[in-house]
Every structure is written in C-alpha cells, then in structure tokens.
C-alpha cells in the first residue's frame, strides 16, 4: 500500500513540475513564434508599400487592388543608362555655358545636378542650328581638352641590370573625344530588380498573408484599398484639397492561428485593452443596424491587426509596428 502511495505521489510531483515548467516555457515559445511570423508579415507589408509608392509615382494614384499592382510590377520600366558622366572640371565648363546662355547676375546662382549638366552637353552635341555651330564647336573643344577616360594599368615585365625580372605597372590613357563617346542608352529593367533588388522575387505572392490559411487551406489575401480624401472642407473649396491614400493590413488571427490558443487569446486581449495595433469596426445587430450606447454613440469593436498606411487619413504610409 505504501509503495502504491509513493508511486502516486511521484506521479503528482512529476505532473506539478511539468505544469510549472510548461507555464514558464509556453509564453516564451509563443512570443518567439509570434515575433518570427510578425516580422515576415511586416516585411511583406513594407514590400506592398514600396510597390504602391512607385505605382503612384508613375500613375499619380495608388493601385486600387492587387491585380492592378501586380500587373504593374510585372511590366518593366525605362531606365536611362549613361556611358559618359561629366567630371568636376567639365561641370565647371558647363556652368560657364549655362551662364553664357542665361546671363544671370551672379554665376554662383546657377545650380543643377550632374544629370542636368549631362543633358546640356547632349543638347550641344545634337544642336544642328548653323548659327550655333561655331559657338558649340568651341564649347566641345573646351570639354575635350578636359576629357580623360578611366586610366588603364598594364603590367609588364622589366629586366634590371642584375638579371632580376620585376613587374612594372604602366598607365595607358584613352584620349577618345567626348563628342564621339557621349551618349545615353535607354534600357528596360524589371521592377522586381529595381524595387526589391531581387530578380527571383515572386510578385504573385505579394497579395498573400504569410502563414495564413482559410477554411479550404488556401492563403488569405491582405486587405488593400486606395482612395482620395479631402484634407479638410475649407481647403477643398479653395484648391481641391484631395490627397491620395492607401491601406494594406492583415489581422493577427489570420497569421498567428495555429500557435498556442490560450497564449494567443491572452495576447489579443492585451492588444485590445492596452495596445494600439488594431482596427475598429462598427458593431451591428442581427439586421445589420449599428449598435449604440446610452449616449447614442455607435459601438465599435477592436480587431488586432498589422497594417501600413491609412484609408481615412494621411499618415505618410506609416506602419503600425514598433521599431525593429
């Protein structure tokens, strides 16, 4: 009888130790898994934002849906590749050209980028107006006098008087004229290369929330919406006052499902109670009518989510995640 009692007590002790151990490790394991999934989803939202910003730069608005955004990414973009770039001394000469053309009061007032300077030279070279030929010839001559291509180092063997052979570097400079070599070539580069710096990036996956599955086992799409909103009514009456906004989001339950259920419920409750990482939706009755409190204010419920941008206001496309 005593032996049976000891075995039972040992079992109870083991169970208590396991329960205590599990109570400590379970939250830690949950937090680690949650953070791993969260970071992947945040990275995907950042990619969506990157694509949307480029879409707006090219089209003046944000993409209304993923079909439109992915079709845009699947296309290519024109990129001007320059085979010649002005050096510092040549930029000084181009500044003089600009001064001569515009005759500003002070040469220091002139300011333009290297791209603009290159374009000035390109215009000079392509100018076929007979009145400008003589002036342009002098300009090109000045640029040619300053022009040097990259130095090429050639290694050659040299035998000294004592019979020892050594390697000597010899510099060779190409004096090709600027007018013969200056050109710009337009090529087409894929957006996945220029935006995501990854030629193997699967843009078809951009719409899907990582780790998510619906009732049929298929991945769930991010919510995404674009709109134009008024900054305020007065500004709208005076000068349009509309700004472009977009929002993309994923609910926590969509990509955290499958983790420890109790820990997940505790985490979601904490976000709703103490956090800011949620969206609000109106509470409705069985007929779809909004529910109101005693003060006739519409009741809302909070749904924890990860999102970027905001469809109701301009937040500079910020994300609702902490600094990583």
N, C-alpha and C positions, 0 to 999 in steps of 0.2 A: 504494500500500500504506500509506504514511504517512497519507494522507488518511482512509482507511478506519479506521486505528487511532485517529486523533484523534476521529472521529465516535463510535467505540465508547467511548472514554474519556469523551467528553462525556455520552454516554448514561448511563454508570455514575455520573458525578458528579451528574447530574440525579436519578437514582434514589436516590442516597445522601442528597441534600438533601431530597428528598420524604419519604424514610423518616425522616429526622431531624426534619423539620417535623411529620410525622404523629405521631411518638412523643411530641411535646410537646403538640400540639393535641388529640389524641384523648382523653386523660384529662380535659382541661379541658372539652371538649364533652360528654363523658359525665357529668361531675359537674353541669354546668349543666342538662342534660336530666333527670338523675335528681332533682335538687332541685326542679325545676318540677313533675314528676309527684308527688313525695313530698308537697309542700305541698298539692296538690289532694286527695290521699288523706287526709291529716291533717285537712283542713277537713271532709271528709265524715264521718270518724270522730267529730269534735267534734260535728257535727250529730246523729249517731246517739246520742251520749251525752246531748245536750240533750233529745232526744225521749224517751230512756229515763228520765231523771231526772223529767221531767214525768209520764210514764206511771206511774212508781212513786208520785209524789205523789198521783195521782188514784186509783190502784188498790191501793196497798200492796205492790206487787211489780213486777219488771221484765217487759217483754214477752218471751215465750218465742221469738218468731220475727218476721220482718219482716211477714208477713201481718197479724199482730195489731197490730204497732206502726204500720204504715201505715194500717190501718183506724181506729186511734185518732186519728192525725193528720188523717185525712180528715173526722173529726167536728168539731164546734165545741165551744167552752167557754163557760160562762156568765160574764159579767163584769158587775159592778155599777158602773153609771155614776152618779156623784153630780152633781146640778145645784146643790148648795149645800154649801159647806165652811165650818166654823166658823173665825172669825178668832181672833187671840190673846186679845182681850178676852173673847170669848164662851167660849173654853176655860176662862178663869178662872171664869166663872159656872158652867159645867158642873162644874168641880171642886167648887164650893161645893154644887151639887146632890148630887154624889156623897158629899160629906162629910155632908150632912144626912141622906142615906139610910142610910149605913153607920155614921155616928158613930165614925170612928176616933179614936184618941188624938191623932194629930197630922195635920193636913191635908197636910203635906209627904209623908206616907207614901203618899198617893194618886198613882198613876201609870198613865196609859192613853194609847193612841195617839189620833190625830185621828179615825180610823175609829170607835174605841170611843166617843169623845165624840159624834160624829155620831149613832151608834146610840142613845145616851142621849136625845138631843133627839128623835129619831124616835119613841122609845118614849113620851116625854112627850106628844108631839102626838097619838099614836094611843091614848093611855090614855083609856078611856071609863068608868072606875070613878068613880062620883059622889063617893066620898069624897076622891078626888084632884083633882077639877075645880078647886076653889078654889086649892089649892097649885100646880097646874100652870099655872093662868092667870097667877099671879104670876111663875112661872119664865119663861114665854113672854114676858111683858111686859118682864122684865129683858133677855132676849135681843133682843127687838125694839128696845129703846132703844139697843142697841149696834150693831144691824144696819145696814149700808150696802152696797148693791150696788156693782159697779165704776163708777167715775166715767167719764162720757162727755163728751168735749170736742167742742164745736160751734164751728166757725169762722164768724164773721160779719163783714161789712164795717162799718166805722165811719168817718164823715167828720169830720175835725177842722175847726177854725175857719178854717184857711188853705186849705181846699178839698182837702186831701190825704186820699186814701182809704187806710186801713190795715186789715189783717186782725187781728181780736182773737179769742182763744180764750175761750170761756165754758164753765164746768163745769156739768154737769147731773147730779144725783144721784137715783137711783131709790130711793124710800123704801118699796118693797114690803115687806110684813110677812113675817117668817120663816115663820110658820105656813102662809102661803099658798103659799110658794115651795119650802119644804124638801121634797125627795123623792129617792128613789133609783129609777133605772130599770135593769132587768136586760136586757142585750142579749147576743147571741151573736157572738163573734169567732172566726175561724178560727185554729187553732193555728199555721198557717204564718205568720200575721201577728204573733202574739204571741211565738212562739219563735224564728223565723228572720228576722222583720222584713222579709219579702219575700213579697208576695201572689202572685207568679208562681213561687215555689219549687216545683219538680217533686218532690213527695214520692215518686212512683213510682220515681225514680232513687236514692233513699236506700239501697236494698239492693245496688246495683251498685258494684263497684270501678272507678273511673275508669281508662281506658287498657287495661283487661283484655279478653281475648278467649279463649274456649275453642277446641277443635278445630273447632267449627262456626261460629266467628266471632261468637258471642254473648257479651255481657258476663258476667263471673263475679260471683257474689254474695259479699258479705262473709260470713265465718263469724260467727254470732252465737248465743250461748247464755245462758240465765239459770238461776239455781238459788238455793236457800237452803242455807247451810252452817253448821256449828257453829263457834262461836268457839273453844271447847275443851270437852272432855268433861265437866269438872267444872262449868263454867258451865251446860252443857246439862242436867245433872241437877238443878241448883238452880232455874233460872229460864228454861228454854227455850234460851237461848244461840244462837239461829239468827239469821243475818243474810242479807239479800238481796244477791246479787252478779250481775253480768253481764259478758260479754266480747264484744267485736267485733274482728275482725282481718282483715288482708289480707297474704298472703305477697308478699315483694318480687318474686319471679319472675312473679307474676300481673300486675303493673302496670309492671314495668321491662322486660319482654320486648319485643324489637324494637330495643333500644339496642345499642351495640357489644358483641358477645358476649364478647370477651376481657376488656374492661373490666368487664363485668357479673360475670363469673366471679371476677375479682380482687376486686371489691367484696364479693361474697357470702362469699368465703373469709375476707376480713379481718373481716367482721362475726362469722362463726362462731368465728374464732380470738381476736379481741381485743375484740369488742363485747358488747352485752347485748340487742340488738334482735332476739331470736329466741324461738321456742317450742321445746320439746323433745318428741319422740315416741319411744316405745319401738321399738327395733329388733327385728324378728322374723325367724324363718326361713321357709322355703317353706310350712310348715304353720301359720304364724301364732303359733308359740310364741315368747315373749320370749327374746332372746339375752342371755347373762350372761357376765361376765368371770371371771377366775380367783378372785375373792373372792365370787362368786355374786351380784354386784350387776347389776341389769338395765342393759344397754347402751342408750344413747339417742343420737339424732342431733338436731342443731340445725337448725332451719329459720328463716332470717331473715324477719321479718315486722314489720308495723306494727300495733299493737293498742292498744285502750283498755279499761280495766277488767281484771278477772282472775276467772276462774271458780273458782279454787282458794283464793283468799284475798281479804280486804277491803283494797283498795289505794286506796279513795276515788275509784274510777273514773279513776285517773290514766292518761295515755297514755305510751307508751314512746318518745316522741320528745324531742329536745333543745329547749331554749327557743328560740323563733323571734323 
